[in-house]
Amino acid sequence: MCSGRVDLAHILRAFARGADGVFIGGCRLGECNYVTHGNYHALNLTLLGRKILEHIGVDPRRLQIQFMSGGEGNRFVEVVDAFVKQVKALGPLGKAEGVEPSKMAEALQEVTRLVPYIKMEKHDKLTARLDDAAAYESHFTLEEVERLLDEVVSYYIDPEKCQACMICSRRCPVDAIDGAKNRIHVIDQDRCIKCGTCMEACPPLFGAVCRVVGEPVPPPPAEEQRTIDRKGAKKKAASTEEAAS
């Protein structure tokens, strides 16, 4: 397939399932067969992926991308053989890094869950076209990735503003929002992928979805407090109008 179809989640999932190394081969930069230049995108994802791997304790040399034409069979063999030898020299994933397999898998699964958020936050850099190989190493920095993952945004539905319209729950791509008609919605923080779809979907009139950064998400309302009593609210409004007249 086109290297432009490679996703950061594909790379991280391969490591999470026990791969000791991931190699990506693409057409030469500037020579895209589909005129989409997806290989630049694959390059950016790989550069970002290497910094993410380093952040969670994985040797970034386990992830590599190389560009070559379909007619360079000999070069392909040489490049792949060299990568395989390098990975074998590094040793099994986790063991070589001194990290327990269970902890390594947990870290990889957690960062894989955040891929939509990461791609959204780094969209501009992921769509850049790097023609100078000297810029590869500095395109993404370890400090930048550490800040990104240490200050992960969260989303919270304000129970005082939620009107239980169900728009956000229907739009959530991972069904992380628990809600029903006349029932205040709650985001399952363990399932949320931080994509921001709920905030975009919430009608501006309500503005119930809040963006939380750098602090804990407020606890959800108790189950017995999640039912919206619309009839009671109408009666209260009617009695208020009568008293005013």
Secondary structure, 3 states (H helix, E strand, C coil): CCHHHCCHHHHHHHHHCCCCCEEEEECCCCCCCCCCCHHHHHHHHHHHHHHHHHHCCCCHHHEEEEECCCCCHHHHHHHHHHHHHHHHHHCCCCCCCCCCHHHHHHHHHHHHHCHHHHHHHCHHHHCCCCCCHHHHHHHCCHHHHHHHHHCCCEEEECCCCCCCCCHHHHHCCCCCEEEECCEEEEECCCCCCCCCHHHHHCCCCCCCEEEECCCCCCCCCCHHHCECCHHHHHHHHHHHHHHHC
